[in-house]
């Protein structure tokens, strides 16, 4: 089968982390990813039902996510945005609220695209969206 270069697939994402171990713990314990392999460069995570991987490598820095002092800074101004799709966003929301993660925007229904999402911050402050499409 030939590669469709008009519609290529994302194989994975590399994310630089200020605290490698804390980020790996966040993505495995909170978002359910598993360690696929560890190298001297970093740690690669996968999901059981997805092809894309997330490689976390050292050398990052904390991001500046919206704060209580500046709550109107929209998350889309943030340089990193990782999205996890679910078919059970309400259950995911309840789970996340119980995990002591930083919520950037609470569970929100979006009339324009008929979806519901919650935005949270990972350990370094990168925006993570958990979303259910209409």
C-alpha positions as CSV (number, residue, x, y, z in Angstrom):
1,X,0.0,0.0,0.0
2,X,1.4,3.4,-1.0
3,X,1.8,6.2,1.5
4,X,-0.9,8.9,1.1
5,X,1.2,12.0,1.4
6,X,-1.8,14.2,1.2
7,X,-3.1,12.7,4.4
8,X,0.0,11.5,6.4
9,X,-0.4,10.0,9.9
10,X,1.3,11.4,13.0
11,X,3.6,8.6,14.2
12,X,4.4,10.4,17.5
13,X,5.3,13.4,19.4
14,X,8.5,14.3,21.3
15,X,8.0,16.4,24.4
16,X,10.9,18.0,26.3
17,X,10.4,17.8,30.0
18,X,11.9,19.8,32.8
19,X,11.3,16.8,35.1
20,X,11.4,13.6,33.1
21,X,10.3,11.2,35.8
22,X,7.4,13.5,36.9
23,X,6.2,13.8,33.3
24,X,6.3,10.1,32.7
25,X,4.4,9.5,36.0
26,X,1.8,12.1,34.9
27,X,1.2,10.5,31.4
28,X,1.2,6.9,32.8
29,X,-0.7,7.3,36.1
30,X,-3.1,10.1,35.1
31,X,-3.6,9.5,31.3
32,X,-3.2,5.8,31.2
33,X,-0.2,5.5,28.8
34,X,2.4,2.8,29.2
35,X,6.1,2.8,28.9
36,X,7.1,1.2,25.5
37,X,10.8,1.7,25.7
38,X,13.5,3.6,27.6
39,X,16.7,4.8,26.0
40,X,19.5,7.2,27.0
41,X,17.6,9.9,25.1
42,X,14.2,9.5,26.8
43,X,11.2,7.4,27.5
44,X,8.6,6.4,24.9
45,X,5.0,6.0,25.9
46,X,2.2,4.4,24.0
47,X,-1.6,3.7,24.4
48,X,-2.9,0.2,23.9
49,X,-5.4,1.1,21.2
50,X,-3.4,3.8,19.3
51,X,-0.5,3.9,16.9
52,X,0.9,7.3,17.9
53,X,3.6,7.4,20.6
54,X,4.7,10.1,23.0
55,X,8.5,10.4,23.6
56,X,9.5,12.4,26.7
57,X,13.0,13.6,26.7
58,X,15.0,15.7,29.2
59,X,15.8,19.3,28.5
60,X,12.5,21.1,28.7
61,X,11.3,24.0,30.9
62,X,8.1,24.8,32.7
63,X,5.5,26.4,30.5
64,X,3.4,29.4,31.5
65,X,-0.2,28.2,31.5
66,X,-3.0,30.5,32.5
67,X,-3.1,31.3,36.2
68,X,-5.5,32.7,38.7
69,X,-3.7,36.0,38.3
70,X,-4.3,35.9,34.6
71,X,-7.3,33.7,34.0
72,X,-8.2,35.2,30.7
73,X,-5.1,34.0,28.9
74,X,-6.6,31.5,26.4
75,X,-5.1,28.1,26.4
76,X,-4.6,28.2,22.6
77,X,-1.9,30.8,23.1
78,X,0.1,28.0,24.8
79,X,2.9,26.5,22.5
80,X,2.0,22.9,23.3
81,X,-1.4,21.3,23.1
82,X,-1.9,17.6,23.5
83,X,-5.3,16.1,22.9
84,X,-6.7,12.8,24.2
85,X,-10.0,11.7,22.8
86,X,-12.5,9.7,24.8
87,X,-16.1,8.4,24.5
88,X,-16.7,9.0,28.2
89,X,-15.7,12.6,29.0
90,X,-17.9,12.9,32.1
91,X,-16.2,9.9,33.7
92,X,-12.8,11.2,32.6
93,X,-13.7,14.5,34.2
94,X,-14.6,12.9,37.5
95,X,-11.4,10.9,37.4
96,X,-9.2,13.9,36.7
97,X,-10.9,16.0,39.4
98,X,-9.9,13.3,41.9
99,X,-6.3,13.2,40.8
100,X,-5.2,16.6,42.0
101,X,-4.3,17.8,38.5
102,X,-4.3,21.5,37.6
103,X,-7.5,22.2,35.7
104,X,-7.1,25.1,33.3
105,X,-10.7,25.1,32.0
106,X,-13.4,22.9,33.6
107,X,-15.7,20.6,31.6
108,X,-17.1,22.7,28.8
109,X,-19.7,21.9,26.1
110,X,-18.9,23.7,22.8
111,X,-22.0,24.4,20.7
112,X,-20.1,25.4,17.6
113,X,-18.4,22.0,17.2
114,X,-20.7,19.9,19.3
115,X,-18.0,18.5,21.6
116,X,-17.2,18.6,25.3
117,X,-13.7,19.0,26.7
118,X,-11.7,19.7,29.8
119,X,-8.3,21.4,29.7
120,X,-5.6,20.6,32.3
121,X,-1.9,21.1,32.7
122,X,0.7,18.4,32.8
123,X,3.6,18.6,35.2
124,X,5.5,21.2,33.1
125,X,2.3,23.3,32.5
126,X,1.7,22.1,28.9
127,X,-2.0,22.1,28.0
128,X,-3.7,18.7,27.8
129,X,-7.2,18.5,26.3
130,X,-9.5,15.5,27.1
131,X,-12.2,15.7,24.6
132,X,-15.4,13.9,23.4
133,X,-16.6,14.9,20.0
134,X,-20.4,15.2,19.4
